[in-house]
Each structure stands twice: as C-alpha cells, then as structure tokens.
Amino acid sequence: MLSRWYRTGVIYSLDVSLFHDANGDGIGDLQGLSLGDFASLLHEAGERGIRVMLDLVVNHTSEAHPWFQAARWIRLGRRIGA
C-alpha cells in the first residue's frame, strides 16, 4: 500500500522570492537555486526526514503565453514571424 504521509504531515508553503537576496537582483533566492544548491537542499532535507515538494511553474502558465504559441507554430511546421 502506498504511503499517504501527506495526510498527517505538516506542510509549509514557502515563497522563495521572499527569502534573502543572495545575488543582489532584488528577488529572494536559495543562492540562485543553482543545481548544486538544490541538490544540497534535497540532501539536507532527506537527512532530517523532511520531504520536499515542488510546484512546477509550467502548471501556472497560459497556453496564450508567447513561448507556447511559438512552440505550437514550430510543431505545425510554420515559421515564426512569417
């Protein structure tokens, strides 16, 4: 049977943009959340028995966004801007 730890676990929602601004761009970060930093975060969380859940930003993007529109044009074999 699958573990349903989330039913009894405590879940914190953290907005990384509110963290300390380590790289000086005016937006909070986890040291820019580079791949190495993220791997460290996952490792340290695991050592402490903490699970990390991510919300993929693509889930919040409209199909009307220019990136999706460009991908659609390319998939249909049309040139962008033609």
OpenMM code with the backbone's topology and positions (N, CA, C; nanometers):
from openmm import Vec3, app, unit

residues = "MET LEU SER ARG TRP TYR ARG THR GLY VAL ILE TYR SER LEU ASP VAL SER LEU PHE HIS ASP ALA ASN GLY ASP GLY ILE GLY ASP LEU GLN GLY LEU SER LEU GLY ASP PHE ALA SER LEU LEU HIS GLU ALA GLY GLU ARG GLY ILE ARG VAL MET LEU ASP LEU VAL VAL ASN HIS THR SER GLU ALA HIS PRO TRP PHE GLN ALA ALA ARG TRP ILE ARG LEU GLY ARG ARG ILE GLY ALA".split()
positions = [
    Vec3(0.0844, -0.1181, 0.0000),
    Vec3(0.0000, 0.0000, 0.0000),
    Vec3(0.0893, 0.1249, 0.0000),
    Vec3(0.0513, 0.2231, -0.0768),
    Vec3(0.1280, 0.3467, -0.0854),
    Vec3(0.1190, 0.4265, 0.0437),
    Vec3(0.2303, 0.4867, 0.0795),
    Vec3(0.2331, 0.5730, 0.1972),
    Vec3(0.1586, 0.7029, 0.1661),
    Vec3(0.0728, 0.7424, 0.2549),
    Vec3(-0.0010, 0.8686, 0.2388),
    Vec3(0.0416, 0.9648, 0.3496),
    Vec3(0.1738, 0.9880, 0.3556),
    Vec3(0.2322, 1.0703, 0.4598),
    Vec3(0.1759, 1.2108, 0.4606),
    Vec3(0.1339, 1.2594, 0.3445),
    Vec3(0.0851, 1.3969, 0.3334),
    Vec3(-0.0465, 1.4179, 0.4064),
    Vec3(-0.1163, 1.3099, 0.4381),
    Vec3(-0.2445, 1.3242, 0.5089),
    Vec3(-0.2251, 1.3630, 0.6553),
    Vec3(-0.1138, 1.3221, 0.7125),
    Vec3(-0.0890, 1.3539, 0.8533),
    Vec3(0.0323, 1.4433, 0.8729),
    Vec3(0.1028, 1.4718, 0.7664),
    Vec3(0.2232, 1.5534, 0.7757),
    Vec3(0.1909, 1.7016, 0.7872),
    Vec3(0.2903, 1.7754, 0.8277),
    Vec3(0.2808, 1.9211, 0.8340),
    Vec3(0.3430, 1.9749, 0.7056),
    Vec3(0.2702, 2.0595, 0.6346),
    Vec3(0.3177, 2.1124, 0.5080),
    Vec3(0.3354, 2.2633, 0.5210),
    Vec3(0.4544, 2.3100, 0.4883),
    Vec3(0.4831, 2.4524, 0.4863),
    Vec3(0.4920, 2.4965, 0.3409),
    Vec3(0.4302, 2.6062, 0.3096),
    Vec3(0.4398, 2.6631, 0.1763),
    Vec3(0.5354, 2.7810, 0.1835),
    Vec3(0.6452, 2.7718, 0.1112),
    Vec3(0.7463, 2.8762, 0.1163),
    Vec3(0.7571, 2.9447, -0.0192),
    Vec3(0.7571, 3.0744, -0.0186),
    Vec3(0.7766, 3.1527, -0.1396),
    Vec3(0.9222, 3.1961, -0.1423),
    Vec3(1.0011, 3.1304, -0.2266),
    Vec3(1.1448, 3.1553, -0.2308),
    Vec3(1.1752, 3.3013, -0.2613),
    Vec3(1.0875, 3.3677, -0.3363),
    Vec3(1.1141, 3.5079, -0.3709),
    Vec3(1.1148, 3.5986, -0.2479),
    Vec3(1.0635, 3.5490, -0.1363),
    Vec3(1.0648, 3.6277, -0.0129),
    Vec3(1.1888, 3.6006, 0.0720),
    Vec3(1.2748, 3.5077, 0.0287),
    Vec3(1.3968, 3.4758, 0.1017),
    Vec3(1.5007, 3.5856, 0.0828),
    Vec3(1.6135, 3.5701, 0.1498),
    Vec3(1.7259, 3.6634, 0.1366),
    Vec3(1.7723, 3.6697, -0.0082),
    Vec3(1.8036, 3.7882, -0.0535),
    Vec3(1.8520, 3.8103, -0.1903),
    Vec3(2.0031, 3.7920, -0.1918),
    Vec3(2.0487, 3.6707, -0.2238),
    Vec3(2.1920, 3.6393, -0.2188),
    Vec3(2.2698, 3.6934, -0.3378),
    Vec3(2.2041, 3.7115, -0.4516),
    Vec3(2.2792, 3.7540, -0.5704),
    Vec3(2.2552, 3.8998, -0.6092),
    Vec3(2.1806, 3.9746, -0.5285),
    Vec3(2.1654, 4.1173, -0.5481),
    Vec3(2.0744, 4.1607, -0.6616),
    Vec3(1.9858, 4.0717, -0.7068),
    Vec3(1.8965, 4.1099, -0.8167),
    Vec3(1.7626, 4.1663, -0.7695),
    Vec3(1.7464, 4.1773, -0.6372),
    Vec3(1.6244, 4.2349, -0.5839),
    Vec3(1.5158, 4.1328, -0.5539),
    Vec3(1.5424, 4.0046, -0.5822),
    Vec3(1.4453, 3.8976, -0.5572),
    Vec3(1.5122, 3.7936, -0.4685),
    Vec3(1.4425, 3.7505, -0.3648),
    Vec3(1.4980, 3.6495, -0.2758),
    Vec3(1.5254, 3.5191, -0.3488),
    Vec3(1.6185, 3.4408, -0.2960),
    Vec3(1.6562, 3.3168, -0.3636),
    Vec3(1.7206, 3.2199, -0.2662),
    Vec3(1.7370, 3.0966, -0.3080),
    Vec3(1.8184, 2.9994, -0.2364),
    Vec3(1.9524, 2.9960, -0.3088),
    Vec3(2.0298, 3.1012, -0.2927),
    Vec3(2.1582, 3.1202, -0.3603),
    Vec3(2.1418, 3.1011, -0.5111),
    Vec3(2.0329, 3.1561, -0.5621),
    Vec3(2.0071, 3.1464, -0.7050),
    Vec3(1.9458, 3.0133, -0.7439),
    Vec3(1.9324, 2.9226, -0.6465),
    Vec3(1.8780, 2.7894, -0.6684),
    Vec3(1.9440, 2.7216, -0.7888),
    Vec3(2.0792, 2.7248, -0.7918),
    Vec3(2.1527, 2.6501, -0.8951),
    Vec3(2.1384, 2.5022, -0.8658),
    Vec3(2.1733, 2.4176, -0.9607),
    Vec3(2.1554, 2.2740, -0.9472),
    Vec3(2.2264, 2.2192, -0.8243),
    Vec3(2.3494, 2.2653, -0.7995),
    Vec3(2.4240, 2.2190, -0.6828),
    Vec3(2.3571, 2.2582, -0.5525),
    Vec3(2.3073, 2.3812, -0.5461),
    Vec3(2.2385, 2.4273, -0.4254),
    Vec3(2.1114, 2.3468, -0.4014),
    Vec3(2.0397, 2.3182, -0.5075),
    Vec3(1.9164, 2.2417, -0.4933),
    Vec3(1.9459, 2.0988, -0.4479),
    Vec3(2.0520, 2.0393, -0.5031),
    Vec3(2.0918, 1.9046, -0.4612),
    Vec3(2.1263, 1.9037, -0.3124),
    Vec3(2.1947, 2.0084, -0.2667),
    Vec3(2.2278, 2.0197, -0.1241),
    Vec3(2.1020, 2.0322, -0.0395),
    Vec3(2.0078, 2.1135, -0.0864),
    Vec3(1.8818, 2.1299, -0.0151),
    Vec3(1.8107, 1.9954, -0.0009),
    Vec3(1.8015, 1.9188, -0.1100),
    Vec3(1.7352, 1.7883, -0.1047),
    Vec3(1.8081, 1.6921, -0.0114),
    Vec3(1.9400, 1.6918, -0.0185),
    Vec3(2.0189, 1.6028, 0.0665),
    Vec3(1.9988, 1.6358, 0.2141),
    Vec3(2.0121, 1.7624, 0.2489),
    Vec3(1.9982, 1.8036, 0.3886),
    Vec3(1.8570, 1.7781, 0.4402),
    Vec3(1.7583, 1.8024, 0.3565),
    Vec3(1.6203, 1.7746, 0.3973),
    Vec3(1.6029, 1.6256, 0.4231),
    Vec3(1.6545, 1.5434, 0.3325),
    Vec3(1.6448, 1.3989, 0.3493),
    Vec3(1.7122, 1.3493, 0.4754),
    Vec3(1.8281, 1.4075, 0.5085),
    Vec3(1.8997, 1.3710, 0.6313),
    Vec3(1.8151, 1.3982, 0.7554),
    Vec3(1.7261, 1.4953, 0.7454),
    Vec3(1.6422, 1.5339, 0.8590),
    Vec3(1.5016, 1.4756, 0.8508),
    Vec3(1.4786, 1.3888, 0.7518),
    Vec3(1.3469, 1.3264, 0.7375),
    Vec3(1.2413, 1.4213, 0.6833),
    Vec3(1.2860, 1.5258, 0.6135),
    Vec3(1.1943, 1.6244, 0.5577),
    Vec3(1.1772, 1.5976, 0.4082),
    Vec3(1.0551, 1.5916, 0.3637),
    Vec3(1.0267, 1.5730, 0.2214),
    Vec3(1.0126, 1.7099, 0.1549),
    Vec3(1.0565, 1.7203, 0.0302),
    Vec3(1.0479, 1.8451, -0.0448),
    Vec3(0.9528, 1.8240, -0.1612),
    Vec3(0.8499, 1.9064, -0.1669),
    Vec3(0.7558, 1.9027, -0.2789),
    Vec3(0.7740, 2.0300, -0.3596),
    Vec3(0.7678, 2.0183, -0.4917),
    Vec3(0.7845, 2.1333, -0.5789),
    Vec3(0.6582, 2.1573, -0.6586),
    Vec3(0.6328, 2.2813, -0.6873),
    Vec3(0.5228, 2.3188, -0.7743),
    Vec3(0.5852, 2.3681, -0.9036),
    Vec3(0.5655, 2.2943, -1.0100),
    Vec3(0.6239, 2.3287, -1.1387),
    Vec3(0.5532, 2.4505, -1.1966),
    Vec3(0.6279, 2.5559, -1.2252),
    Vec3(0.5710, 2.6826, -1.2711),
    Vec3(0.4928, 2.6660, -1.4007),
    Vec3(0.5329, 2.5704, -1.4833),
    Vec3(0.4613, 2.5473, -1.6093),
    Vec3(0.3130, 2.5209, -1.5836),
    Vec3(0.2824, 2.4654, -1.4674),
    Vec3(0.1424, 2.4384, -1.4340),
    Vec3(0.0602, 2.5661, -1.4212),
    Vec3(0.1249, 2.6803, -1.4116),
    Vec3(0.0556, 2.8070, -1.3927),
    Vec3(0.0670, 2.8982, -1.5146),
    Vec3(0.1053, 2.8426, -1.6263),
    Vec3(0.1295, 2.9228, -1.7455),
    Vec3(0.0178, 2.9024, -1.8457),
    Vec3(-0.0262, 3.0078, -1.9048),
    Vec3(-0.1338, 3.0028, -2.0025),
    Vec3(-0.0825, 2.9549, -2.1368),
    Vec3(-0.1669, 2.8853, -2.2115),
    Vec3(-0.1303, 2.8449, -2.3472),
    Vec3(-0.1224, 2.9651, -2.4409),
    Vec3(-0.1678, 3.0804, -2.3936),
    Vec3(-0.1580, 3.2029, -2.4731),
    Vec3(-0.0209, 3.2703, -2.4564),
    Vec3(0.0632, 3.2167, -2.3675),
    Vec3(0.1963, 3.2726, -2.3476),
    Vec3(0.2765, 3.2597, -2.4778),
    Vec3(0.3575, 3.3598, -2.5109),
    Vec3(0.4352, 3.3566, -2.6362),
    Vec3(0.5193, 3.2301, -2.6540),
    Vec3(0.5737, 3.1748, -2.5448),
    Vec3(0.6544, 3.0538, -2.5574),
    Vec3(0.5702, 2.9386, -2.6111),
    Vec3(0.4500, 2.9223, -2.5582),
    Vec3(0.3632, 2.8144, -2.6052),
    Vec3(0.3146, 2.8400, -2.7474),
    Vec3(0.2857, 2.9656, -2.7772),
    Vec3(0.2420, 2.9987, -2.9130),
    Vec3(0.3536, 2.9670, -3.0136),
    Vec3(0.4786, 3.0021, -2.9792),
    Vec3(0.5909, 2.9734, -3.0682),
    Vec3(0.6085, 2.8229, -3.0859),
    Vec3(0.5961, 2.7478, -2.9769),
    Vec3(0.6099, 2.6020, -2.9849),
    Vec3(0.5007, 2.5430, -3.0737),
    Vec3(0.3817, 2.5964, -3.0648),
    Vec3(0.2717, 2.5477, -3.1477),
    Vec3(0.3000, 2.5741, -3.2961),
    Vec3(0.3499, 2.6927, -3.3279),
    Vec3(0.3815, 2.7272, -3.4672),
    Vec3(0.4905, 2.6359, -3.5212),
    Vec3(0.5925, 2.6111, -3.4402),
    Vec3(0.7022, 2.5247, -3.4842),
    Vec3(0.6507, 2.3832, -3.5083),
    Vec3(0.5682, 2.3337, -3.4173),
    Vec3(0.5144, 2.1975, -3.4299),
    Vec3(0.4312, 2.1837, -3.5576),
    Vec3(0.3628, 2.2889, -3.5969),
    Vec3(0.2806, 2.2853, -3.7174),
    Vec3(0.3617, 2.3108, -3.8433),
    Vec3(0.4923, 2.3307, -3.8280),
    Vec3(0.5799, 2.3491, -3.9425),
    Vec3(0.5759, 2.4873, -4.0020),
    Vec3(0.5312, 2.5839, -3.9244),
    Vec3(0.5258, 2.7224, -3.9721),
    Vec3(0.6420, 2.8016, -3.9171),
    Vec3(0.6877, 2.8973, -3.9917),
    Vec3(0.7940, 2.9850, -3.9434),
    Vec3(0.7351, 3.0906, -3.8509),
    Vec3(0.8088, 3.1217, -3.7454),
    Vec3(0.7660, 3.2265, -3.6547),
    Vec3(0.7949, 3.3622, -3.7197),
    Vec3(0.6991, 3.4502, -3.7134),
    Vec3(0.7157, 3.5838, -3.7680),
    Vec3(0.6937, 3.5927, -3.9173),
    Vec3(0.6503, 3.4847, -3.9783),
    Vec3(0.6279, 3.4859, -4.1240),
    Vec3(0.4838, 3.5220, -4.1554),
] * unit.nanometer
topology = app.Topology()
chain = topology.addChain("A")
for resn in residues:
    res = topology.addResidue(resn, chain)
    for name in ("N", "CA", "C"):
        topology.addAtom(name, app.Element.getBySymbol(name[0]), res)
